[in-house]
Amino acid sequence: MRPETDSMMLVRADLSERLECLRALDRRGSERDFVARVDSIRMLAAAYGLTPVVRLAEALEQSIGEDGRGQAWLYLTRLQDAIGCERVDEDASQAMLASVSVRFCC
């Protein structure tokens, strides 16, 4: 494997671990701690150009600001998908955000 691929695998693994901690915190932690963890995921993803992860984390933060954590599970599921997604462009981001929006309507 190329070194870039190895390093991206490590970043994705780190993001997955952070997401698992976030899921555990969703059930028992404070909203402030939850938002801080979402922000850490967003910042790490931004540093490595993982745009879909960044956009979903931003949308989750906005959702929490508007409605609390009631709908956070919708974003957490999509965040895992975004972490594993090979595409890192805005089109992929928009498709994932749209899939969250569709679930809000159901």
C-alpha positions in Angstrom: 0.0 0.0 0.0 1.0 3.6 -0.6 1.9 5.7 2.4 -1.0 8.1 1.6 -3.4 5.2 1.7 -2.0 3.9 5.0 -2.3 7.4 6.6 -5.9 7.9 5.4 -6.8 4.5 6.8 -5.5 5.6 10.1 -7.4 8.8 10.0 -10.6 7.0 9.1 -10.0 4.5 12.0 -9.5 7.5 14.3 -12.7 9.1 13.1 -14.6 5.8 13.6 -13.3 5.6 17.2 -14.4 9.1 17.9 -17.8 8.4 16.4 -18.2 5.4 18.7 -17.3 7.6 21.7 -19.9 10.1 20.4 -22.6 7.4 20.2 -21.9 6.4 23.8 -22.0 10.1 24.9 -25.3 10.6 23.0 -27.0 8.3 25.6 -25.5 9.7 28.8 -23.3 12.8 28.3 -23.9 16.5 28.4 -24.9 18.4 25.3 -21.8 20.6 25.6 -19.5 17.5 25.6 -21.4 16.0 22.7 -21.0 19.2 20.6 -17.3 19.3 21.5 -16.8 15.8 20.3 -18.7 16.5 17.1 -16.4 19.5 16.6 -13.3 17.3 17.0 -14.6 15.0 14.3 -15.3 17.9 12.0 -11.8 19.4 12.6 -10.0 16.2 12.0 -12.0 15.5 8.8 -11.4 19.0 7.6 -7.7 18.6 8.1 -7.7 15.6 5.7 -10.1 16.9 3.2 -13.0 14.5 4.1 -15.7 16.9 3.0 -18.7 14.6 3.5 -17.7 14.1 7.1 -17.2 17.8 7.6 -20.6 18.7 6.1 -22.5 16.1 8.1 -20.7 17.2 11.3 -21.7 20.8 10.6 -25.3 19.8 9.9 -25.3 17.8 13.2 -24.0 20.8 15.1 -26.7 23.0 13.6 -29.4 20.5 14.3 -28.3 20.3 18.0 -28.4 24.0 18.2 -31.9 24.1 16.9 -33.5 21.0 18.4 -31.2 19.4 20.9 -30.0 15.8 20.4 -33.3 14.3 19.5 -32.5 13.7 15.8 -28.7 13.1 16.3 -29.0 9.4 15.5 -29.8 10.2 11.9 -26.6 12.1 11.5 -24.5 9.5 13.4 -25.5 6.8 11.1 -24.6 8.9 8.0 -21.3 10.0 9.6 -20.2 6.4 9.7 -21.0 6.1 6.0 -19.2 9.3 5.2 -16.1 8.2 7.1 -15.9 5.1 4.9 -16.8 6.9 1.7 -14.1 7.0 -1.0 -15.6 10.1 -2.6 -14.8 13.3 -0.8 -16.4 15.9 -3.0 -19.3 18.3 -2.4 -21.6 16.1 -4.5 -21.1 13.2 -2.2 -21.7 15.5 0.8 -24.9 16.8 -0.7 -26.2 13.3 -1.4 -25.5 12.2 2.2 -27.2 15.3 3.6 -30.2 14.7 1.4 -30.5 11.2 2.7 -30.7 12.6 6.2 -33.3 15.1 5.1 -35.4 12.3 3.6 -35.4 10.4 6.9 -36.6 13.6 8.7 -39.7 13.4 6.5 -40.6 9.8 7.2 
